[in-house]
Amino acid sequence: MVAVSVSSIFVASVAIYLTTKIDDEVFKVGMAFVALVFGLVTLICAPWILKLLVMAIPLFFGNLGNVSNLN
């Protein structure tokens, strides 16, 4: 199950990267959907520590953005 979760998180991260780099709106929506689906597969198949990391990383980077806006 770890191999499935690691490969699905890789596919989700590549899809998120492509949504930030591509200008085509239809492609962005498709890649966002792929990222959402594979992100959910990751959360279902992953061990607990990987689930915590997947949930904590966006929260951490979101808080860093708020701190940098305060300065």
C-alpha positions as CSV (number, residue, x, y, z in Angstrom):
1,M,0.0,0.0,0.0
2,V,2.9,2.3,0.6
3,A,4.0,2.1,-3.1
4,V,0.4,3.0,-4.2
5,S,0.3,6.0,-1.9
6,V,3.7,7.3,-2.9
7,S,3.0,6.9,-6.6
8,S,-0.4,8.6,-6.2
9,I,1.0,11.5,-4.3
10,F,3.7,11.9,-7.0
11,V,1.0,12.0,-9.7
12,A,-1.0,14.5,-7.7
13,S,2.0,16.7,-7.1
14,V,2.9,16.7,-10.8
15,A,-0.7,17.6,-11.7
16,I,-0.7,20.5,-9.2
17,Y,2.6,21.7,-10.8
18,L,1.1,21.5,-14.3
19,T,-1.9,23.5,-13.2
20,T,0.4,26.4,-12.1
21,K,2.4,26.4,-15.3
22,I,-0.2,25.9,-18.1
23,D,-2.4,28.7,-19.3
24,D,-5.2,26.6,-20.9
25,E,-8.3,26.8,-18.6
26,V,-9.7,23.4,-19.7
27,F,-6.4,21.7,-19.0
28,K,-6.1,23.4,-15.6
29,V,-9.5,22.1,-14.6
30,G,-8.6,18.6,-15.8
31,M,-5.3,18.6,-13.9
32,A,-7.0,20.0,-10.8
33,F,-9.5,17.1,-10.9
34,V,-6.7,14.6,-11.4
35,A,-4.8,16.1,-8.4
36,L,-8.0,15.9,-6.3
37,V,-8.7,12.3,-7.2
38,F,-5.1,11.1,-6.6
39,G,-4.9,13.2,-3.4
40,L,-7.9,11.3,-2.1
41,V,-6.4,8.0,-3.2
42,T,-3.3,9.0,-1.3
43,L,-5.3,9.7,1.9
44,I,-7.1,6.4,1.6
45,C,-4.0,4.2,1.0
46,A,-1.3,6.0,2.9
47,P,0.0,5.1,6.4
48,W,-0.9,7.5,9.2
49,I,2.4,9.3,9.2
50,L,2.2,10.1,5.5
51,K,-1.4,11.2,5.9
52,L,-0.3,13.6,8.6
53,L,2.4,15.0,6.4
54,V,0.1,15.4,3.4
55,M,-2.4,17.4,5.6
56,A,0.3,19.4,7.5
57,I,2.4,20.6,4.6
58,P,-0.2,22.9,3.0
59,L,-1.2,24.3,6.4
60,F,2.4,25.0,7.2
61,F,3.1,26.8,3.9
62,G,-0.2,28.7,4.1
63,N,0.8,30.0,7.5
64,L,4.2,31.1,6.1
65,G,2.4,33.1,3.5
66,N,0.4,34.9,6.2
67,V,3.5,35.7,8.2
68,S,5.3,37.2,5.2
69,N,2.3,39.4,4.4
70,L,2.5,40.9,7.9
71,N,6.0,42.3,7.3
